[in-house]
Amino acid sequence: MTGRDMEEKLPRAMWVRLFIYVVVGHVLAAFIYFLFEVAPKK
């Protein structure tokens, strides 16, 4: 299966939405990780 076949099965809007979800998910995970790292340790 080539990239052209994959692109025909999934429309461009779905690829954009998937990319946004991946980016937002990673940013959210990094933010939560940052909160746990910076929080004062008791």
C-alpha positions as CSV (number, residue, x, y, z in Angstrom):
1,M,0.0,0.0,0.0
2,T,1.5,3.3,-1.1
3,G,1.0,6.7,0.4
4,R,-1.3,7.6,-2.6
5,D,-3.7,4.7,-1.7
6,M,-3.8,5.8,1.9
7,E,-4.6,9.4,1.0
8,E,-7.5,8.2,-1.2
9,K,-9.0,6.3,1.6
10,L,-8.8,9.1,4.2
11,P,-9.7,12.7,3.1
12,R,-7.3,15.5,3.8
13,A,-9.6,17.0,6.5
14,M,-9.3,13.8,8.5
15,W,-5.5,13.9,8.3
16,V,-5.5,17.5,9.5
17,R,-7.8,16.7,12.4
18,L,-5.7,13.6,13.3
19,F,-2.5,15.8,13.3
20,I,-4.2,18.4,15.5
21,Y,-5.4,15.8,17.9
22,V,-1.9,14.3,18.2
23,V,-0.3,17.7,18.7
24,V,-2.9,18.8,21.3
25,G,-2.6,15.5,23.1
26,H,1.2,15.7,23.4
27,V,1.0,19.4,24.5
28,L,-1.6,18.5,27.2
29,A,0.5,15.5,28.3
30,A,3.7,17.7,28.5
31,F,1.8,20.3,30.5
32,I,0.6,17.7,33.0
33,Y,4.1,16.3,33.3
34,F,5.4,19.8,33.8
35,L,2.9,20.4,36.6
36,F,4.0,17.2,38.4
37,E,7.7,18.0,38.0
38,V,7.4,21.6,39.2
39,A,4.9,21.0,42.0
40,P,6.6,21.2,45.5
41,K,7.5,17.7,46.7
42,K,6.1,16.9,50.1
